[in-house]
């Protein structure tokens, strides 16, 4: 039997799947052949299997370096449910539990051990790793972008990995995986981890099942309320995450939604460890439908049936947005990623970048460089909120992937735009900036163009600018839109410092032939109706909706049974079986163990553990 055939056998035995997903087989084969590996795969593409399967086939132990306690607990819980012995070593364990886990590991009880990077330099762990009875066959670095100071989530503790490897008397296979890495970060990972002739695979960043939308509502909460009511009407019980920039926002949105009758909980760093744990479990165990949270929530939460992720505020970079939005639809079924943008989000993010406590270990020069990179990332994120092009194209292009420029599954692609000539306004903006005796910020330029009589304008004699009041008849929102479009297309530039100011880009040469156009949505009734129909179709698509009417009752009964088993075992329902597996059961209606093993997502261990109860339930509906 070849190595890949053996790997497929293990895939079916433990995880219940017949075939590997795109990229998994090549990455697994490279690791089994002793080659270093770098895998860049989107959230939900099955990165974990790429090191878990080889770990089961190698002689010794596989160490998995992971940044978060919740991530380790979730992955180890899933492995244990599948019948694989695994453990984690982090600060959540008592001293006694930690030493017991190390003792069991030394006895060869675990094939996979998840380790926090900080543990790699502790005396107890180093002694364990150097013990003659311990063989570390592979070291897998999860969330590998954390090693790069140019990444959006740099963690200095990840730099300890190389120091740890140097202490070992031999070099294990080194593998690294991430969902969010630009070309620069990818090169950084290979350099810092010193990957030797690695097999590098990028499977692509596209998640076709995700619908993207950016909205700029006047009243964010009213927009959110309307969206959630519509969601509840069309897909009752849908699970979702609402991300906010600040704890204050989280508290306000959570309180208002609770008052409006929604099943909601919250998560942010200001809550006690106990409350965070309880709230997180309420969401994962389906006791609460909606989680309102800061970005402190989510990494390591492998809940597959999240049907929507709403960003109540714009995050500070595309990497964070892609990662957080990517927590929707991990089961491969249609899900929605909505972002509500307001200009104040920009200011809040700048404040967070300038006053962040991350990277405290860096020297002043490096810290400044990292901050400038963060400002540039924020600029790219802001452009995403203004672009009229395909949103999926913008995201993929950011990560270096080319597309046709039309996806048919984002708000921009489903909106009819008309092109409007804004040459006169654009020329007024350029002239206004050139006439100023020094550089000013966006708000001041808008005030001049509007002909504001504020003290700020008059005391600086800005009413003497040749373009004072030139755009008095235009709305502030429209002037801002034109300026932002000009920034996107490179006619204007904005500095990356504490008080950003506007300037005319060197490339901007204005003559009689120069013209500037912007796109605005066409609000034609017929098109609006067509869009409603398209949206309705999109929302109702998916495995659950595809069930025949007579199978829906069985599916709901299986969900009740799953919830009961999960409650008995104190594990999240998805660790028993996913919705996708229950849908497959409902359509196949297996009668015996052999038929049950044909169901996607049912492995031998889970068949022994749960098969009888599910088969008995299915018999009632035959």
C-alpha positions as a printed Julia matrix, in Angstrom:
622×3 Matrix{Float64}:
   0.0    0.0     0.0
   1.42   3.4    -0.99
   1.76   6.2     1.57
  -1.13   8.14    0.02
  -3.37   5.06    0.0
  -2.6    4.58    3.69
  -3.3    8.29    4.3
  -6.71   7.96    2.57
  -7.51   4.91    4.7
  -6.8    6.95    7.86
  -8.86   9.84    6.45
 -11.87   7.54    6.17
 -11.22   5.65    9.41
 -10.9    8.68   11.67
 -12.54  11.58    9.85
 -15.13   9.8     7.68
 -14.11  11.33    4.33
 -13.37   9.39    1.14
 -11.24  11.97   -0.67
  -8.82  14.75    0.21
  -9.68  18.35   -0.62
  -7.7   20.47   -3.05
  -4.02  20.65   -2.08
  -4.2   18.32    0.94
  -2.82  15.24   -0.81
   0.27  17.04   -2.19
   1.1   18.67    1.17
   0.66  15.38    3.05
   2.79  13.46    0.54
   5.61  16.04    0.73
   5.68  15.86    4.57
   5.64  12.04    4.51
   8.63  12.13    2.12
  10.55  14.16    4.72
  10.3   17.49    2.88
   9.68  20.83    4.6
   6.3   22.29    3.7
   4.58  25.68    3.47
   0.83  25.49    2.85
  -1.24  28.63    2.24
  -4.91  27.65    2.23
  -8.1   29.61    2.91
  -9.98  29.28    6.21
 -12.09  26.15    6.14
  -9.95  24.4     3.49
  -8.69  21.73    5.92
  -5.17  22.88    6.84
  -5.19  20.82   10.07
  -5.52  17.49    8.24
  -2.32  18.31    6.33
  -0.28  17.77    9.51
  -2.65  15.51   11.49
  -2.67  12.68    8.92
   1.17  12.57    8.5
   1.46  12.73   12.32
  -0.49   9.46   12.58
   1.81   7.8    10.03
   5.19   8.97   11.4
   7.13   7.05   14.05
   7.37   9.62   16.79
   5.49  12.65   18.1
   4.32  15.68   16.1
   4.5   19.02   17.89
   2.0   21.6    16.67
   2.88  25.21   17.53
  -0.36  27.11   18.02
  -0.93  30.69   19.21
  -4.19  30.46   21.17
  -5.55  28.31   23.99
  -9.03  28.17   22.38
  -7.47  26.97   19.1
  -5.64  24.13   20.87
  -8.63  23.05   22.94
 -10.89  22.96   19.9
  -8.46  20.95   17.76
  -7.54  18.49   20.52
 -11.25  18.04   21.36
 -12.02  17.27   17.69
  -9.13  14.76   17.5
 -10.17  13.01   20.69
 -13.74  12.74   19.37
 -12.36  11.11   16.23
 -10.49   8.54   18.37
  -7.02  10.08   18.08
  -4.95  10.57   21.25
  -3.79  14.18   21.4
  -2.98  16.71   24.12
  -2.15  20.39   24.57
   0.45  22.12   26.73
  -0.33  25.72   27.65
  -0.95  28.05   30.57
  -4.55  26.82   31.06
  -3.18  23.62   32.69
  -2.29  23.41   36.37
   1.27  22.39   37.24
   0.02  18.88   38.04
  -1.9   18.53   34.75
   1.11  19.81   32.8
   3.51  17.28   34.34
   0.98  14.44   33.88
   0.59  15.36   30.18
   4.4   15.37   29.74
   4.66  11.99   31.49
   2.0   10.47   29.21
   3.71  12.01   26.18
   7.02  10.42   27.22
   5.26   7.05   27.44
   4.16   7.47   23.82
   0.47   7.9    24.61
   0.05  10.92   22.29
   0.87  11.13   18.58
   0.05  14.87   18.43
   0.84  17.52   21.04
  -0.24  21.15   20.67
   2.21  23.58   22.29
   2.11  27.32   22.94
   5.33  28.91   21.53
   6.21  30.31   24.97
   6.52  26.72   26.31
   9.38  25.94   23.93
  11.91  27.8    26.11
  10.84  26.36   29.49
  13.27  23.98   31.18
  10.64  21.26   31.72
   9.66  21.15   28.06
  13.25  21.25   26.77
  14.14  18.32   29.07
  11.16  16.41   27.68
  12.17  17.15   24.06
  15.79  16.09   24.69
  14.83  12.84   26.48
  16.34   9.86   24.67
  12.97   8.07   24.7
  11.25  10.93   22.86
  11.39  11.28   19.09
   9.94  14.45   17.54
   9.26  13.46   13.92
   7.6   16.66   12.77
   7.11  20.2    13.98
   4.05  21.89   12.47
   3.65  25.67   12.77
  -0.02  26.63   12.66
  -0.99  30.27   11.92
   2.55  30.66   10.54
   2.01  34.34    9.57
   2.51  35.09   13.3
   6.27  34.61   12.73
   6.53  37.61   10.39
   6.75  41.15   11.73
   5.25  42.24    8.38
   2.24  40.01    9.04
  -0.96  41.44   10.52
  -0.66  39.35   13.7
   3.04  39.27   14.54
   3.86  37.42   17.77
   7.48  37.7    18.95
   7.05  34.39   20.83
   6.98  32.63   17.42
  10.62  33.6    16.94
  11.47  31.09   19.7
  10.69  28.19   17.32
  14.06  28.36   15.56
  15.96  28.58   18.87
  14.13  25.45   20.05
  14.99  23.54   16.86
  18.69  24.37   17.29
  18.66  22.63   20.7
  17.46  19.32   19.24
  20.14  16.75   18.34
  18.4   16.19   14.97
  16.13  18.24   12.74
  12.5   17.06   12.39
  10.38  17.72    9.29
   9.26  21.35    9.52
   5.84  22.31    8.16
   4.06  25.68    8.26
   0.46  26.64    7.47
  -1.5   29.86    7.23
  -4.67  31.22    5.63
  -3.53  34.82    5.24
  -0.16  35.58    3.69
   0.82  38.09    1.05
   3.89  37.22   -1.08
   6.07  39.31    1.28
   4.84  37.47    4.4
   5.2   34.1     2.64
   8.89  34.82    1.88
   9.38  36.0     5.45
   7.97  32.74    6.85
  10.38  30.67    4.73
  13.36  32.83    5.77
  12.65  33.08    9.5
  11.76  29.4     9.94
  14.69  28.47    7.69
  12.58  26.04    5.65
  14.9   23.82    3.59
  13.92  23.4    -0.06
  10.25  23.47    0.99
   7.28  22.22   -0.98
   5.2   25.42   -1.23
   1.53  25.27   -2.17
  -1.02  28.07   -2.35
  -4.44  26.6    -3.07
  -5.99  30.02   -3.67
  -7.79  32.41   -1.36
 -11.23  32.21   -2.95
 -14.18  30.98   -0.88
 -16.89  30.69   -3.52
 -19.67  30.04   -0.99
 -19.19  33.46    0.68
 -21.22  36.48   -0.42
 -19.51  39.84    0.25
 -21.15  43.23    0.76
 -20.07  46.68    1.97
 -22.75  49.1     3.13
 -22.53  52.65    4.44
 -25.78  53.01    6.4
 -26.74  56.24    8.15
 -27.94  54.22   11.13
 -25.84  51.06   11.54
 -28.0   49.53   14.25
 -31.23  49.98   12.28
 -29.55  48.38    9.26
 -28.33  45.47   11.42
 -31.75  44.97   12.99
 -33.43  44.89    9.59
 -30.85  42.37    8.31
 -31.23  40.04   11.31
 -35.04  40.12   11.17
 -34.94  39.22    7.48
 -32.41  36.47    8.2
 -34.57  35.02   10.98
 -37.61  35.04    8.72
 -35.88  33.25    5.84
 -33.44  31.01    7.75
 -34.69  30.63   11.36
 -32.04  29.85   13.96
 -29.11  30.98   11.78
 -25.87  31.27   13.7
 -23.78  34.42   13.22
 -20.97  36.65   14.51
 -21.07  40.46   14.75
 -17.61  42.05   15.06
 -17.18  45.48   16.68
 -13.99  47.55   17.06
 -14.44  48.45   20.72
 -15.71  46.85   23.92
 -18.15  49.76   24.23
 -19.66  48.92   20.83
 -19.92  45.25   21.79
 -21.79  46.09   25.0
 -24.18  48.51   23.26
 -24.99  46.24   20.3
 -25.38  43.16   22.5
 -27.69  45.02   24.93
 -29.86  46.43   22.12
 -30.18  43.07   20.35
 -31.13  41.38   23.62
 -33.76  44.08   24.18
 -35.05  43.42   20.65
 -35.55  39.74   21.45
 -32.52  38.07   19.86
 -30.61  35.11   21.3
 -27.26  36.87   21.78
 -24.1   36.8    23.87
 -20.81  38.81   23.91
 -17.05  38.4    24.04
 -14.24  40.9    24.68
 -11.05  41.21   26.74
 -12.81  43.25   29.45
 -14.85  40.25   30.63
 -13.53  37.78   33.21
 -11.93  34.55   31.92
 -14.87  32.64   33.37
 -17.51  34.75   31.59
 -15.62  34.66   28.27
 -15.41  30.87   28.5
 -19.11  30.55   29.36
 -20.22  32.92   26.57
 -17.99  31.23   24.01
 -19.42  27.83   24.93
 -23.0   29.18   24.78
 -22.33  30.14   21.16
 -20.44  26.99   20.16
 -22.96  24.67   21.85
 -25.85  26.48   20.07
 -27.33  27.78   23.34
 -26.98  31.29   21.9
 -27.51  32.13   18.25
 -25.48  35.34   17.82
 -22.05  36.31   19.17
 -21.2   40.04   19.4
 -17.45  40.38   19.86
 -14.21  42.26   19.35
 -11.46  40.61   17.3
 -10.39  38.83   20.52
 -12.97  36.2    19.51
 -12.72  33.67   16.76
  -9.27  32.22   16.14
  -9.59  28.52   16.84
 -13.38  28.54   16.78
 -14.07  25.84   14.24
 -17.88  26.18   14.26
 -18.82  25.09   10.74
 -22.41  26.37   10.54
 -21.88  30.14   10.98
 -24.24  31.56    8.33
 -23.23  35.22    8.56
 -20.43  37.47    9.79
 -21.28  41.17   10.11
 -18.51  43.71   10.69
 -20.24  46.54   12.54
 -17.03  48.54   12.07
 -14.28  48.33    9.48
 -11.28  46.26   10.71
  -7.76  47.67   10.4
  -6.51  45.52    7.53
  -7.56  43.14    4.76
  -5.82  40.18    6.43
  -7.98  40.55    9.57
 -11.12  41.06    7.5
 -10.44  37.98    5.37
  -9.74  35.87    8.46
 -12.75  37.1    10.46
 -15.2   37.04    7.53
 -13.83  33.57    6.74
 -15.38  32.2     9.93
 -18.65  32.1     8.0
 -19.58  29.05    5.95
 -16.78  26.72    6.95
 -19.1   23.82    6.07
 -18.94  24.95    2.43
 -22.58  26.08    2.38
 -23.63  29.65    1.37
 -22.91  32.31    3.98
 -22.8   36.12    4.05
 -20.04  38.56    4.98
 -21.37  42.1     5.45
 -19.29  45.15    6.38
 -20.86  48.4     7.66
 -18.51  51.31    7.0
 -18.44  54.83    8.44
 -15.54  57.35    8.18
 -15.16  57.32   12.0
 -14.0   53.69   11.7
 -10.88  55.04   10.01
 -10.08  57.38   12.89
 -10.7   54.64   15.48
  -8.36  52.28   13.65
  -5.63  54.91   13.38
  -5.89  55.44   17.13
  -5.63  51.66   17.73
  -2.57  51.41   15.47
  -0.81  54.34   17.14
  -1.63  53.3    20.7
  -1.55  49.51   20.35
   0.35  47.49   22.91
   1.39  44.86   20.39
   5.04  44.56   19.43
   6.26  46.08   22.7
   9.38  43.92   22.39
  10.47  45.69   19.19
  13.02  48.5    19.11
  11.82  52.03   18.24
  12.93  51.98   14.57
  11.35  48.59   13.81
   8.23  49.63   15.7
   7.93  52.73   13.48
   8.37  50.64   10.32
   5.68  48.19   11.48
   3.34  51.11   12.27
   3.83  52.56    8.78
   3.01  49.14    7.29
  -0.14  49.07    9.44
  -1.18  52.5     8.13
  -0.72  51.29    4.54
  -2.83  48.21    5.3
  -5.54  50.44    6.76
  -5.48  52.49    3.54
  -6.01  49.34    1.45
  -8.85  48.3     3.77
 -10.51  51.71    3.34
 -10.27  51.42   -0.45
 -12.16  48.1    -0.19
 -15.02  49.99    1.44
 -15.2   52.47   -1.46
 -14.5   50.32   -4.51
 -17.3   49.78   -7.01
 -15.45  46.85   -8.56
 -16.08  43.21   -7.65
 -15.37  42.83   -3.91
 -14.1   39.28   -4.29
 -11.72  40.48   -7.02
 -10.4   43.2    -4.66
  -9.73  40.67   -1.86
  -8.07  38.1    -4.09
  -6.02  40.75   -5.91
  -4.77  42.01   -2.53
  -3.37  38.52   -1.85
  -1.77  38.39   -5.29
  -4.39  36.3    -7.08
  -5.83  37.38  -10.43
  -9.52  36.96  -11.32
 -11.88  37.82  -14.17
 -13.1   40.84  -12.17
 -16.69  39.55  -11.87
 -17.86  36.93   -9.36
 -21.67  37.32   -9.41
 -21.77  36.74   -5.64
 -21.01  40.12   -4.07
 -23.11  43.26   -3.66
 -21.14  45.2    -6.28
 -21.55  42.48   -8.93
 -25.29  42.33   -8.19
 -25.7   46.11   -8.3
 -26.26  48.09  -11.5
 -23.98  51.14  -11.51
 -24.1   54.13  -13.78
 -20.99  56.14  -14.61
 -21.23  59.83  -13.76
 -18.89  62.56  -14.94
 -17.21  64.19  -11.92
 -14.5   66.07  -13.82
 -15.67  69.52  -12.69
 -15.72  68.45   -9.01
 -12.36  66.64   -9.3
 -10.67  69.7   -10.86
 -12.09  71.91   -8.08
 -10.68  69.51   -5.45
  -7.21  69.46   -7.07
  -7.16  73.26   -7.42
  -8.35  73.72   -3.84
  -5.49  71.56   -2.48
  -2.93  73.36   -4.69
  -4.16  76.8    -3.58
  -3.73  76.04    0.14
  -0.65  77.66    1.69
   0.04  74.37    3.5
  -1.33  70.81    3.53
  -4.66  70.14    5.24
  -6.69  67.07    6.1
  -9.73  65.79    4.21
 -12.3   67.46    6.51
 -10.74  70.93    6.07
 -10.62  70.56    2.25
 -14.32  69.57    2.28
 -15.13  72.59    4.48
 -13.4   74.95    2.01
 -15.19  73.44   -1.0
 -18.54  73.66    0.82
 -17.94  77.3     1.75
 -18.07  76.69    5.5
 -18.22  79.76    7.72
 -16.73  77.95   10.71
 -14.16  79.65   12.92
 -11.57  77.05   11.84
 -11.92  78.1     8.19
 -12.26  81.87    8.62
  -9.47  82.28   11.23
  -7.03  80.63    8.81
  -8.2   82.83    5.89
  -9.17  79.7     3.97
 -12.19  81.59    2.6
  -9.63  83.32    0.32
  -8.97  80.01   -1.5
 -10.06  80.26   -5.16
 -12.3   77.19   -4.7
 -14.02  78.4    -1.52
 -17.7   77.4    -1.9
 -17.09  75.91   -5.39
 -18.99  72.75   -4.44
 -21.52  74.35   -2.06
 -24.41  72.59   -3.81
 -22.87  69.11   -3.39
 -23.42  66.99   -0.27
 -20.47  66.35    2.05
 -20.89  62.58    1.41
 -20.56  63.08   -2.36
 -17.44  65.28   -2.05
 -15.88  62.69    0.27
 -16.79  59.93   -2.2
 -15.06  61.75   -5.07
 -11.95  62.42   -2.95
 -11.79  58.75   -1.93
 -12.18  57.63   -5.55
  -9.32  60.0    -6.5
  -7.18  58.45   -3.74
  -7.98  54.95   -5.05
  -6.95  55.91   -8.59
  -3.77  57.66   -7.45
  -4.66  61.29   -8.35
  -4.45  62.28   -4.69
  -2.26  61.05   -1.84
  -2.78  61.0     1.9
   0.08  60.93    4.39
   0.44  58.07    6.87
   0.94  59.95   10.1
  -0.98  61.02   13.19
  -2.79  63.84   11.35
  -3.09  62.67    7.72
  -3.11  65.44    5.1
  -4.08  65.46    1.43
  -1.79  66.34   -1.45
  -1.96  66.16   -5.25
   0.02  63.17   -6.57
   3.0   63.84   -8.87
   1.33  61.87  -11.67
  -1.66  64.23  -11.79
  -1.37  66.29  -14.95
  -4.53  68.28  -15.66
  -5.32  69.62  -19.12
  -8.45  70.28  -21.19
  -8.71  66.6   -22.15
  -8.52  65.3   -18.57
 -11.72  63.82  -17.24
 -12.72  61.92  -14.11
 -15.69  59.58  -13.72
 -17.22  57.85  -10.72
 -19.74  55.04  -10.45
 -22.94  55.4    -8.46
 -25.69  52.78   -8.01
 -28.64  52.95  -10.4
 -31.86  52.77   -8.45
 -34.2   51.4   -11.09
 -37.24  49.62   -9.63
 -37.09  46.69  -12.07
 -33.43  46.09  -11.29
 -34.1   46.32   -7.56
 -36.76  43.63   -7.91
 -34.43  41.4    -9.93
 -31.79  41.81   -7.24
 -34.28  40.8    -4.56
 -35.04  37.61   -6.5
 -31.31  36.87   -6.91
 -30.71  37.47   -3.2
 -33.62  35.24   -2.25
 -32.24  32.44   -4.42
 -28.8   32.88   -2.93
 -30.04  32.79    0.65
 -32.13  29.69    0.21
 -29.39  27.71   -1.51
 -27.41  25.15    0.45
 -27.45  21.55    1.61
 -30.22  21.97    4.2
 -32.47  23.84    1.79
 -31.85  21.16   -0.84
 -33.52  18.49    1.34
 -36.81  17.07    0.08
 -39.74  18.1     2.27
 -40.2   14.57    3.66
 -36.49  14.47    4.73
 -36.59  17.78    6.61
 -38.45  16.23    9.55
 -35.81  13.5     9.89
 -33.01  16.09    9.66
 -34.55  18.1    12.54
 -34.94  14.89   14.61
 -31.25  14.05   14.01
 -30.29  17.57   15.11
 -32.25  17.09   18.35
 -30.46  13.76   18.95
 -27.09  15.4    18.18
 -27.82  18.19   20.68
 -28.75  15.58   23.32
 -25.51  13.6    22.79
 -23.43  16.81   22.8
 -25.04  17.87   26.07
 -24.35  14.45   27.65
 -20.7   14.52   26.56
 -20.21  18.26   27.2
 -18.89  18.91   23.69
 -20.08  21.24   20.88
 -22.75  19.64   18.61
 -20.53  19.93   15.49
 -17.98  17.61   17.14
 -20.59  14.83   17.04
 -21.54  15.32   13.36
 -21.73  18.4    11.13
 -24.98  19.64    9.56
 -23.64  18.44    6.21
 -23.25  14.89    7.58
 -26.79  14.97    9.04
 -28.17  16.13    5.67
 -26.39  13.22    3.97
 -27.85  10.82    6.57
 -31.34  12.23    6.0
 -31.17  11.64    2.25
 -29.38   8.25    2.37
 -31.31   6.83    5.36
 -28.75   4.09    6.13
 -30.07   0.86    7.7
 -26.85  -0.71    9.01
 -23.23  -0.01    9.94
 -21.94  -0.65    6.43
 -24.35   1.86    4.89
 -23.66   4.33    7.71
 -19.95   4.31    6.82
 -20.92   5.5     3.32
 -22.2    8.76    4.84
 -19.72  11.62    4.35
 -18.21  12.53    7.73
 -18.84   9.18    9.48
 -15.6    7.38   10.44
 -15.16   4.04   12.2
 -14.63   5.59   15.65
 -17.75   7.76   15.45
 -19.75   4.84   14.04
 -18.89   2.75   17.13
 -19.6    5.71   19.4
 -22.84   7.09   17.96
 -23.93   4.85   15.08
 -26.56   2.8    16.9
 -28.45   5.81   18.27
 -28.57   7.55   14.91
 -29.59   4.37   13.06
 -32.43   3.83   15.55
 -33.65   7.39   14.97
 -33.49   6.98   11.18
 -35.56   3.75   11.36
 -38.5    5.73   12.81
 -38.75   7.71    9.57
 -38.58   4.83    7.07
